[in-house]
Amino acid sequence: MLKYVFLFIAVTGIGIMPTAVLGAEAPEATTELSSKYISIPAGYLMVLRKGDDVMAYLKQLALEERIESASISGLGFVNVTFGYWDAAQKTYQPKSFNSMELASLTGSIAWEKNQPSIHAHGVAADKEFNTYGGHILELQVDNGSVEITVIVHPQRLERAKDKTIDANVLVL
């Protein structure tokens, strides 16, 4: 079992001094969705662990909690496949990266054909601090965790194909 240690520090006139060390046990990894999120005033806070499929869990959350629409933001340690939209070919050009720090995840939850539709973009850095980003096609938690805040909106939003660009867009 992992053990997390939190160090609280106090800033004094003579420098930074440790004041207390508290220990907390991290829960064991599980596949049960209900143990991966809590309700917060704005929506939900989700914490996913190694091997979890982020997009699948977001879709499952939208179904189980009947989320009409939402904005998402997050960070963590991941394996990611980004896609760059090739408008001429009307398809994504994928590129995969492993063992990356997800510095930013942003996106939305809406509905398409009565199923949750996740539209997410991200920026991730490798160990040399090179950054890559784009539309997220696949996202899996690597070592560590991924933390996602889901801010729920009251109205149901749908995605539909925009025939002028032959791509799905959010319909207001």
PASEBA-1860 file (N, C-alpha, C; in nm, 3 decimals):
! residues 172
1> MLKYVFLF> 0.084/-0.117/0.000/0.000/0.000/0.000/0.089/0.124/0.000 ~ 0.056/0.222/-0.081/0.132/0.346/-0.087/0.107/0.429/0.037 ~ 0.206/0.501/0.081/0.190/0.591/0.194/0.231/0.729/0.148 ~ 0.141/0.824/0.165/0.168/0.962/0.129/0.204/1.038/0.255 ~ 0.305/1.121/0.249/0.344/1.204/0.362/0.328/1.348/0.320 ~ 0.255/1.422/0.401/0.232/1.563/0.375/0.318/1.644/0.470 ~ 0.392/1.739/0.419/0.479/1.821/0.500/0.425/1.963/0.498 ~ 0.390/2.011/0.616/0.342/2.149/0.628/0.459/2.234/0.673
9> IAVTGIGI> 0.476/2.349/0.611/0.589/2.436/0.646/0.539/2.572/0.690 ~ 0.618/2.635/0.769/0.587/2.770/0.814/0.697/2.862/0.765 ~ 0.660/2.975/0.715/0.757/3.075/0.671/0.776/3.172/0.787 ~ 0.899/3.181/0.835/0.929/3.272/0.945/1.029/3.375/0.897 ~ 1.060/3.466/0.984/1.158/3.568/0.950/1.296/3.510/0.928 ~ 1.321/3.388/0.973/1.455/3.330/0.958/1.460/3.221/0.853 ~ 1.352/3.203/0.779/1.354/3.103/0.673/1.234/3.012/0.679 ~ 1.241/2.903/0.605/1.132/2.805/0.600/1.165/2.691/0.695
17> MPTAVLGA> 1.071/2.662/0.785/1.094/2.557/0.884/0.980/2.456/0.880 ~ 1.012/2.325/0.879/0.904/2.226/0.885/0.834/2.235/1.021 ~ 0.700/2.223/1.020/0.628/2.231/1.146/0.556/2.102/1.182 ~ 0.517/2.020/1.082/0.446/1.897/1.115/0.453/1.801/0.998 ~ 0.453/1.674/1.027/0.446/1.571/0.924/0.327/1.482/0.958 ~ 0.235/1.467/0.863/0.118/1.382/0.883/0.121/1.272/0.779 ~ 0.079/1.153/0.812/0.074/1.042/0.718/-0.070/1.009/0.683 ~ -0.091/0.965/0.561/-0.224/0.922/0.517/-0.208/0.805/0.424
25> EAPEATTE> -0.290/0.704/0.442/-0.285/0.587/0.357/-0.361/0.613/0.227 ~ -0.301/0.579/0.114/-0.369/0.587/-0.015/-0.451/0.460/-0.031 ~ -0.574/0.472/-0.083/-0.655/0.352/-0.102/-0.597/0.264/-0.213 ~ -0.626/0.135/-0.203/-0.583/0.043/-0.307/-0.656/0.075/-0.438 ~ -0.590/0.051/-0.550/-0.652/0.073/-0.681/-0.771/-0.022/-0.697 ~ -0.877/0.027/-0.760/-0.998/-0.051/-0.781/-1.059/-0.015/-0.915 ~ -1.144/-0.101/-0.966/-1.213/-0.071/-1.092/-1.353/-0.017/-1.069 ~ -1.400/-0.014/-0.945/-1.534/0.034/-0.914/-1.539/0.187/-0.923
33> LSSKYISI> -1.627/0.239/-1.008/-1.636/0.381/-1.032/-1.666/0.460/-0.905 ~ -1.756/0.413/-0.822/-1.799/0.491/-0.705/-1.686/0.523/-0.609 ~ -1.579/0.444/-0.612/-1.465/0.472/-0.524/-1.364/0.567/-0.589 ~ -1.393/0.613/-0.711/-1.300/0.697/-0.785/-1.342/0.843/-0.791 ~ -1.456/0.879/-0.732/-1.498/1.019/-0.736/-1.582/1.055/-0.615 ~ -1.586/1.185/-0.589/-1.673/1.239/-0.485/-1.750/1.356/-0.543 ~ -1.862/1.385/-0.483/-1.941/1.500/-0.522/-1.884/1.624/-0.455 ~ -1.876/1.733/-0.530/-1.833/1.863/-0.476/-1.940/1.965/-0.516
41> PAGYLMVL> -1.943/2.084/-0.457/-2.049/2.180/-0.489/-2.065/2.209/-0.639 ~ -1.957/2.211/-0.714/-1.966/2.244/-0.857/-1.989/2.122/-0.945 ~ -1.976/2.002/-0.889/-1.990/1.881/-0.970/-1.923/1.762/-0.904 ~ -1.805/1.723/-0.958/-1.737/1.603/-0.909/-1.585/1.620/-0.914 ~ -1.517/1.550/-0.825/-1.372/1.538/-0.827/-1.343/1.390/-0.844 ~ -1.269/1.356/-0.950/-1.238/1.217/-0.982/-1.087/1.196/-0.970 ~ -1.046/1.087/-0.907/-0.905/1.049/-0.898/-0.892/0.909/-0.954 ~ -0.817/0.897/-1.063/-0.797/0.769/-1.129/-0.655/0.720/-1.105
49> RKGDDVMA> -0.637/0.589/-1.111/-0.509/0.527/-1.076/-0.451/0.449/-1.193 ~ -0.330/0.401/-1.173/-0.254/0.333/-1.278/-0.339/0.231/-1.355 ~ -0.334/0.244/-1.490/-0.405/0.153/-1.577/-0.546/0.197/-1.613 ~ -0.602/0.294/-1.541/-0.738/0.338/-1.568/-0.747/0.411/-1.702 ~ -0.853/0.384/-1.777/-0.883/0.450/-1.903/-0.964/0.576/-1.870 ~ -0.901/0.691/-1.880/-0.962/0.817/-1.837/-1.090/0.846/-1.914 ~ -1.088/0.834/-2.045/-1.206/0.866/-2.125/-1.322/0.773/-2.092 ~ -1.295/0.645/-2.072/-1.400/0.548/-2.038/-1.463/0.581/-1.903
57> YLKQLALE> -1.380/0.618/-1.805/-1.435/0.653/-1.673/-1.516/0.783/-1.678 ~ -1.474/0.879/-1.759/-1.553/1.001/-1.773/-1.690/0.971/-1.835 ~ -1.693/0.884/-1.935/-1.821/0.845/-1.997/-1.909/0.772/-1.897 ~ -1.848/0.682/-1.819/-1.923/0.607/-1.719/-1.980/0.701/-1.612 ~ -1.901/0.800/-1.569/-1.949/0.898/-1.472/-2.069/0.975/-1.527 ~ -2.059/1.019/-1.654/-2.169/1.094/-1.716/-2.297/1.011/-1.719 ~ -2.285/0.883/-1.748/-2.402/0.794/-1.751/-2.460/0.773/-1.612 ~ -2.374/0.734/-1.518/-2.423/0.699/-1.383/-2.479/0.819/-1.308
65> ERIESASI> -2.419/0.936/-1.327/-2.465/1.056/-1.255/-2.561/1.141/-1.338 ~ -2.592/1.094/-1.459/-2.685/1.164/-1.549/-2.642/1.310/-1.568 ~ -2.514/1.328/-1.601/-2.459/1.462/-1.624/-2.508/1.512/-1.759 ~ -2.582/1.621/-1.759/-2.637/1.678/-1.883/-2.528/1.739/-1.971 ~ -2.435/1.807/-1.908/-2.316/1.862/-1.976/-2.220/1.909/-1.868 ~ -2.094/1.923/-1.903/-1.994/1.963/-1.804/-1.867/2.012/-1.872 ~ -1.789/2.085/-1.795/-1.653/2.122/-1.833/-1.559/2.039/-1.747 ~ -1.447/1.997/-1.806/-1.351/1.916/-1.731/-1.213/1.980/-1.734
73> SGLGFVNV> -1.139/1.960/-1.627/-0.999/2.001/-1.623/-0.925/1.900/-1.536 ~ -0.798/1.879/-1.567/-0.725/1.780/-1.491/-0.575/1.782/-1.515 ~ -0.507/1.692/-1.443/-0.362/1.677/-1.452/-0.325/1.540/-1.400 ~ -0.202/1.499/-1.426/-0.157/1.371/-1.375/-0.045/1.310/-1.457 ~ -0.025/1.179/-1.440/0.083/1.107/-1.506/0.021/1.004/-1.598 ~ 0.051/1.012/-1.729/-0.028/0.937/-1.828/0.053/0.879/-1.943 ~ -0.015/0.790/-2.014/0.019/0.751/-2.151/-0.092/0.812/-2.234 ~ -0.057/0.885/-2.339/-0.156/0.961/-2.413/-0.136/0.946/-2.563
81> TFGYWDAA> -0.247/0.946/-2.636/-0.243/0.957/-2.781/-0.315/1.086/-2.817 ~ -0.238/1.178/-2.875/-0.293/1.304/-2.922/-0.328/1.289/-3.070 ~ -0.422/1.369/-3.114/-0.456/1.372/-3.255/-0.455/1.514/-3.307 ~ -0.403/1.530/-3.426/-0.407/1.660/-3.495/-0.508/1.645/-3.608 ~ -0.610/1.732/-3.611/-0.716/1.723/-3.711/-0.664/1.763/-3.848 ~ -0.665/1.669/-3.941/-0.627/1.694/-4.079/-0.756/1.724/-4.155 ~ -0.784/1.851/-4.176/-0.910/1.894/-4.238/-0.924/1.841/-4.380 ~ -0.814/1.831/-4.453/-0.822/1.781/-4.591/-0.860/1.633/-4.595
89> QKTYQPKS> -0.804/1.555/-4.503/-0.832/1.411/-4.497/-0.955/1.380/-4.410 ~ -0.999/1.479/-4.332/-1.113/1.464/-4.241/-1.091/1.351/-4.141 ~ -0.970/1.350/-4.085/-0.934/1.249/-3.986/-0.824/1.305/-3.896 ~ -0.805/1.240/-3.782/-0.697/1.279/-3.691/-0.568/1.207/-3.727 ~ -0.457/1.279/-3.720/-0.324/1.220/-3.732/-0.278/1.190/-3.590 ~ -0.275/1.064/-3.548/-0.242/1.031/-3.409/-0.092/1.024/-3.382 ~ -0.056/1.056/-3.258/0.081/1.037/-3.212/0.073/1.003/-3.063 ~ 0.137/0.893/-3.026/0.131/0.843/-2.888/0.258/0.874/-2.811
97> FNSMELAS> 0.242/0.897/-2.680/0.352/0.927/-2.590/0.330/0.850/-2.460 ~ 0.437/0.794/-2.403/0.428/0.719/-2.278/0.503/0.789/-2.167 ~ 0.459/0.763/-2.045/0.523/0.818/-1.924/0.536/0.969/-1.932 ~ 0.423/1.035/-1.945/0.419/1.181/-1.960/0.349/1.245/-1.840 ~ 0.392/1.366/-1.807/0.322/1.448/-1.708/0.214/1.526/-1.782 ~ 0.089/1.500/-1.751/-0.022/1.573/-1.811/-0.032/1.707/-1.738 ~ 0.020/1.811/-1.801/0.024/1.944/-1.739/-0.111/2.013/-1.744 ~ -0.190/1.976/-1.845/-0.322/2.039/-1.859/-0.414/1.947/-1.937
105> LTGSIAWE> -0.532/1.928/-1.882/-0.641/1.858/-1.950/-0.760/1.951/-1.943 ~ -0.821/1.979/-2.056/-0.939/2.064/-2.058/-1.036/2.008/-2.162 ~ -1.164/2.024/-2.136/-1.260/1.971/-2.231/-1.403/1.984/-2.184 ~ -1.490/1.906/-2.250/-1.632/1.911/-2.218/-1.696/1.774/-2.231 ~ -1.807/1.760/-2.159/-1.891/1.642/-2.169/-2.023/1.688/-2.228 ~ -2.065/1.623/-2.334/-2.195/1.651/-2.397/-2.251/1.515/-2.438 ~ -2.352/1.514/-2.526/-2.417/1.390/-2.569/-2.423/1.384/-2.719 ~ -2.410/1.263/-2.770/-2.423/1.239/-2.914/-2.489/1.103/-2.932
113> KNQPSIHA> -2.603/1.100/-2.997/-2.679/0.976/-3.020/-2.706/0.904/-2.888 ~ -2.748/0.981/-2.787/-2.783/0.929/-2.654/-2.669/0.863/-2.578 ~ -2.546/0.898/-2.614/-2.428/0.849/-2.543/-2.340/0.967/-2.503 ~ -2.270/0.958/-2.390/-2.179/1.067/-2.354/-2.071/1.085/-2.460 ~ -2.038/1.209/-2.488/-1.935/1.243/-2.585/-1.834/1.335/-2.517 ~ -1.711/1.286/-2.505/-1.605/1.363/-2.439/-1.520/1.430/-2.546 ~ -1.504/1.561/-2.535/-1.413/1.636/-2.623/-1.306/1.694/-2.533 ~ -1.183/1.646/-2.548/-1.076/1.688/-2.458/-0.948/1.718/-2.535
121> HGVAADKE> -0.878/1.818/-2.485/-0.745/1.853/-2.535/-0.650/1.854/-2.417 ~ -0.522/1.840/-2.445/-0.426/1.838/-2.337/-0.288/1.879/-2.382 ~ -0.206/1.902/-2.281/-0.063/1.929/-2.300/0.011/1.840/-2.202 ~ 0.112/1.769/-2.250/0.188/1.678/-2.166/0.338/1.699/-2.190 ~ 0.416/1.674/-2.085/0.562/1.693/-2.093/0.634/1.562/-2.066 ~ 0.747/1.544/-2.136/0.830/1.426/-2.111/0.936/1.460/-2.007 ~ 1.026/1.365/-1.978/1.125/1.388/-1.872/1.228/1.495/-1.907 ~ 1.239/1.531/-2.033/1.327/1.641/-2.073/1.252/1.775/-2.078
129> FNTYGGHI> 1.127/1.774/-2.036/1.040/1.893/-2.032/0.997/1.939/-2.171 ~ 1.008/1.851/-2.271/0.951/1.880/-2.403/0.800/1.863/-2.390 ~ 0.724/1.954/-2.448/0.579/1.945/-2.437/0.515/1.914/-2.572 ~ 0.403/1.842/-2.564/0.326/1.802/-2.681/0.179/1.820/-2.644 ~ 0.098/1.842/-2.744/-0.043/1.858/-2.712/-0.132/1.839/-2.831 ~ -0.260/1.839/-2.805/-0.359/1.826/-2.909/-0.487/1.766/-2.858 ~ -0.570/1.723/-2.951/-0.695/1.655/-2.920/-0.660/1.519/-2.858 ~ -0.723/1.485/-2.748/-0.693/1.358/-2.682/-0.778/1.248/-2.743
137> LELQVDNG> -0.710/1.150/-2.803/-0.777/1.034/-2.860/-0.784/0.920/-2.759 ~ -0.676/0.899/-2.684/-0.669/0.796/-2.580/-0.590/0.852/-2.463 ~ -0.630/0.812/-2.342/-0.563/0.863/-2.223/-0.573/0.757/-2.114 ~ -0.457/0.706/-2.072/-0.451/0.604/-1.969/-0.357/0.651/-1.859 ~ -0.396/0.625/-1.734/-0.312/0.662/-1.620/-0.190/0.573/-1.619 ~ -0.072/0.635/-1.607/0.053/0.561/-1.594/0.084/0.555/-1.445 ~ 0.210/0.559/-1.405/0.245/0.558/-1.262/0.191/0.683/-1.196 ~ 0.129/0.667/-1.083/0.071/0.781/-1.013/-0.079/0.785/-1.032
145> SVEITVIV> -0.131/0.905/-1.054/-0.275/0.921/-1.066/-0.308/1.034/-1.162 ~ -0.437/1.047/-1.192/-0.490/1.160/-1.268/-0.604/1.217/-1.186 ~ -0.603/1.348/-1.166/-0.708/1.417/-1.092/-0.788/1.501/-1.190 ~ -0.920/1.485/-1.188/-1.006/1.557/-1.281/-1.119/1.624/-1.205 ~ -1.139/1.752/-1.233/-1.254/1.825/-1.180/-1.358/1.833/-1.290 ~ -1.480/1.793/-1.257/-1.592/1.795/-1.351/-1.691/1.900/-1.302 ~ -1.702/2.010/-1.376/-1.793/2.118/-1.339/-1.922/2.100/-1.419 ~ -2.030/2.069/-1.350/-2.156/2.033/-1.414/-2.234/2.158/-1.454
153> HPQRLERA> -2.293/2.152/-1.574/-2.381/2.258/-1.625/-2.525/2.207/-1.622 ~ -2.621/2.296/-1.602/-2.761/2.250/-1.585/-2.831/2.205/-1.713 ~ -2.787/2.252/-1.829/-2.859/2.218/-1.952/-2.789/2.106/-2.027 ~ -2.869/2.025/-2.096/-2.814/1.918/-2.178/-2.758/1.978/-2.307 ~ -2.636/1.940/-2.340/-2.573/1.983/-2.464/-2.548/1.862/-2.553 ~ -2.562/1.883/-2.682/-2.545/1.776/-2.780/-2.431/1.810/-2.876 ~ -2.373/1.705/-2.932/-2.276/1.720/-3.041/-2.341/1.669/-3.168 ~ -2.311/1.737/-3.278/-2.364/1.695/-3.407/-2.261/1.727/-3.514
161> KDKTIDAN> -2.270/1.657/-3.625/-2.176/1.677/-3.735/-2.207/1.808/-3.807 ~ -2.105/1.893/-3.818/-2.113/2.015/-3.897/-2.072/1.975/-4.039 ~ -2.166/1.979/-4.131/-2.140/1.930/-4.267/-2.038/2.017/-4.342 ~ -2.022/2.142/-4.301/-1.927/2.228/-4.372/-1.782/2.187/-4.345 ~ -1.757/2.132/-4.226/-1.621/2.089/-4.194/-1.612/1.937/-4.174 ~ -1.725/1.868/-4.179/-1.733/1.723/-4.163/-1.670/1.678/-4.031 ~ -1.705/1.750/-3.923/-1.655/1.716/-3.792/-1.765/1.743/-3.688 ~ -1.759/1.672/-3.576/-1.856/1.694/-3.470/-1.826/1.823/-3.396
169> VLVL> -1.932/1.898/-3.366/-1.918/2.023/-3.290/-2.026/2.027/-3.183 ~ -2.003/2.109/-3.083/-2.099/2.131/-2.976/-2.211/2.221/-3.028 ~ -2.334/2.179/-3.005/-2.451/2.258/-3.050/-2.510/2.326/-2.927 ~ -2.522/2.458/-2.936/-2.582/2.533/-2.824/-2.730/2.549/-2.844
END
